[in-house]
Amino acid sequence: MSQSLRQRFQGKVALVTGGADGIGAGIVEQLAEEGAYVFIGDINEAKSRTLCQRWDSVEYLALDVTDESQWQSAFAIIEARKEKLDILIQSAGISRPGSIEDTNLSDWRDHMRVHGEGAFLGCQYAVASMKHTGGGSIVNISSVESIRPGPLFTCYGAAKAAQDALTKTVALDCGEKGYNIRCNSLHPAATYTPLLQQYLQSADDPEGLEKIYAGMQPLNRIATVSEVANACLFLASDEASFMTGHQMYVDGGVLAKPYPSGQGA
Ligand SMILES: NC(=O)c1ccc[n+]([C@@H]2O[C@H](COP(=O)([O-])OP(=O)(O)OC[C@H]3O[C@@H](n4cnc5c(N)ncnc54)[C@H](O)[C@@H]3O)[C@@H](O)[C@H]2O)c1
């Protein structure tokens, strides 16, 4: 990668929800390495603060994405400290697999709140701020499950699909209004993070399930966090300046092949 690419985010201010761990933490690291000032918005203060210790340009904001008052406070702090937000990455997420018979209303509501309402509030506050400061870029971290949901992802696939529709409406609305705000979604397949590890460990045969997941991808492995972060940074950057309302797959090719019966994507 050239020196200029490594400094793509000099002078940019970013907020990464779910930035304490997993994919979000990888995105925080790469944004900071490439010159951005990064706010981590997460409910996990301890892990966020550990990341903050590594860069002067990474700061923690207490943010539960389902709580509108916390979005209000977060944007008040960002605008007071930096006067603008250029990039919002929405990576906060939960996943509790279960078929329609094993899932309860509380699980459904939790998924809809984090992935649906959380992303809605994030887009709403980001647009309200970015439209006054010259525009910006929003990337919603979705999943291959929103395109091709497996039978065990009842709540997760539906919640991510709601988020995808939101991404497109925000992209269209901001485009039509000339706000210079792009909004895209990124769709990873299985990626090595605490979320995935927790899921694998809950199986009777974690190693066997991991092999099944790896084998689903034509590239025959699970993605690394940095592979997903690379794609996210491209979408967030000015290099993607003519891309909005786009669904980018980081899926090892899984969505290019026929769906294997009985398994999630
Ligand atoms: N890991 C995968 O295989 C995979 C695949 C496709 C999509 N995704 C998506 O990528 C995103 C990140 O997943 P991950 O695997 O890194 O998960 P993770 O569990 O490793 O990290 C998720 C982060 O979100 C935070 N979080 C959870 N609820 C929150 C809330 N209400 N408010 C603020 N922060 C909250 C957690 O504290 C954590 O830091 C999620 O949206 C997930 O659905 C993950």
Ligand as a Chemical Component Dictionary entry (heavy atoms), coordinates in Angstrom:
data_LIG
# 
_chem_comp.id                   LIG 
_chem_comp.type                 NON-POLYMER 
_chem_comp.pdbx_formal_charge   0 
_chem_comp.three_letter_code    LIG 
# 
loop_
_chem_comp_atom.comp_id 
_chem_comp_atom.atom_id 
_chem_comp_atom.alt_atom_id 
_chem_comp_atom.type_symbol 
_chem_comp_atom.charge 
_chem_comp_atom.model_Cartn_x 
_chem_comp_atom.model_Cartn_y 
_chem_comp_atom.model_Cartn_z 
_chem_comp_atom.pdbx_ordinal 
LIG N1  N1  N 0  -18.220 -11.912 13.229 1  
LIG C1  C1  C 0  -18.916 -12.285 12.176 2  
LIG O1  O1  O 0  -18.813 -13.441 11.701 3  
LIG C2  C2  C 0  -19.842 -11.297 11.490 4  
LIG C3  C3  C 0  -20.293 -11.604 10.209 5  
LIG C4  C4  C 0  -21.136 -10.714 9.558  6  
LIG C5  C5  C 0  -21.508 -9.529  10.184 7  
LIG N2  N2  N 1  -21.062 -9.259  11.443 8  
LIG C6  C6  C 0  -21.503 -7.988  12.044 9  
LIG O2  O2  O 0  -20.368 -7.202  12.306 10 
LIG C7  C7  C 0  -20.616 -6.358  13.431 11 
LIG C8  C8  C 0  -19.544 -6.580  14.452 12 
LIG O3  O3  O 0  -19.615 -7.937  14.883 13 
LIG P1  P1  P 0  -18.404 -8.611  15.668 14 
LIG O4  O4  O 0  -18.331 -10.007 15.210 15 
LIG O5  O5  O -1 -17.217 -7.732  15.618 16 
LIG O6  O6  O 0  -19.039 -8.617  17.155 17 
LIG P2  P2  P 0  -18.309 -8.515  18.580 18 
LIG O7  O7  O 0  -19.267 -9.116  19.546 19 
LIG O8  O8  O 0  -16.944 -9.026  18.502 20 
LIG O9  O9  O 0  -18.289 -6.925  18.804 21 
LIG C9  C9  C 0  -19.497 -6.225  18.866 22 
LIG C10 C10 C 0  -19.288 -4.933  19.625 23 
LIG O10 O10 O 0  -20.567 -4.268  19.704 24 
LIG C11 C11 C 0  -20.739 -3.774  21.017 25 
LIG N3  N3  N 0  -22.159 -3.627  21.298 26 
LIG C12 C12 C 0  -23.108 -4.603  21.432 27 
LIG N4  N4  N 0  -24.292 -4.055  21.708 28 
LIG C13 C13 C 0  -24.104 -2.702  21.731 29 
LIG C14 C14 C 0  -24.949 -1.589  21.971 30 
LIG N5  N5  N 0  -26.258 -1.739  22.277 31 
LIG N6  N6  N 0  -24.429 -0.338  21.888 32 
LIG C15 C15 C 0  -23.105 -0.159  21.613 33 
LIG N7  N7  N 0  -22.246 -1.181  21.404 34 
LIG C16 C16 C 0  -22.754 -2.428  21.470 35 
LIG C17 C17 C 0  -20.043 -4.805  21.911 36 
LIG O11 O11 O 0  -19.739 -4.270  23.181 37 
LIG C18 C18 C 0  -18.816 -5.134  21.075 38 
LIG O12 O12 O 0  -17.743 -4.253  21.361 39 
LIG C19 C19 C 0  -22.002 -6.742  13.961 40 
LIG O13 O13 O 0  -22.955 -5.821  13.488 41 
LIG C20 C20 C 0  -22.230 -8.118  13.371 42 
LIG O14 O14 O 0  -23.597 -8.388  13.210 43 
LIG C21 C21 C 0  -20.237 -10.110 12.111 44 
# 
loop_
_chem_comp_bond.comp_id 
_chem_comp_bond.atom_id_1 
_chem_comp_bond.atom_id_2 
_chem_comp_bond.value_order 
_chem_comp_bond.pdbx_ordinal 
LIG N1  C1  SING 1  
LIG C1  O1  DOUB 2  
LIG C1  C2  SING 3  
LIG C2  C3  SING 4  
LIG C2  C21 DOUB 5  
LIG C3  C4  DOUB 6  
LIG C4  C5  SING 7  
LIG C5  N2  DOUB 8  
LIG N2  C6  SING 9  
LIG N2  C21 SING 10 
LIG C6  O2  SING 11 
LIG C6  C20 SING 12 
LIG O2  C7  SING 13 
LIG C7  C8  SING 14 
LIG C7  C19 SING 15 
LIG C8  O3  SING 16 
LIG O3  P1  SING 17 
LIG P1  O4  DOUB 18 
LIG P1  O5  SING 19 
LIG P1  O6  SING 20 
LIG O6  P2  SING 21 
LIG P2  O7  DOUB 22 
LIG P2  O8  SING 23 
LIG P2  O9  SING 24 
LIG O9  C9  SING 25 
LIG C9  C10 SING 26 
LIG C10 O10 SING 27 
LIG C10 C18 SING 28 
LIG O10 C11 SING 29 
LIG C11 N3  SING 30 
LIG C11 C17 SING 31 
LIG N3  C12 SING 32 
LIG N3  C16 SING 33 
LIG C12 N4  DOUB 34 
LIG N4  C13 SING 35 
LIG C13 C14 SING 36 
LIG C13 C16 DOUB 37 
LIG C14 N5  SING 38 
LIG C14 N6  DOUB 39 
LIG N6  C15 SING 40 
LIG C15 N7  DOUB 41 
LIG N7  C16 SING 42 
LIG C17 O11 SING 43 
LIG C17 C18 SING 44 
LIG C18 O12 SING 45 
LIG C19 O13 SING 46 
LIG C19 C20 SING 47 
LIG C20 O14 SING 48 
# 
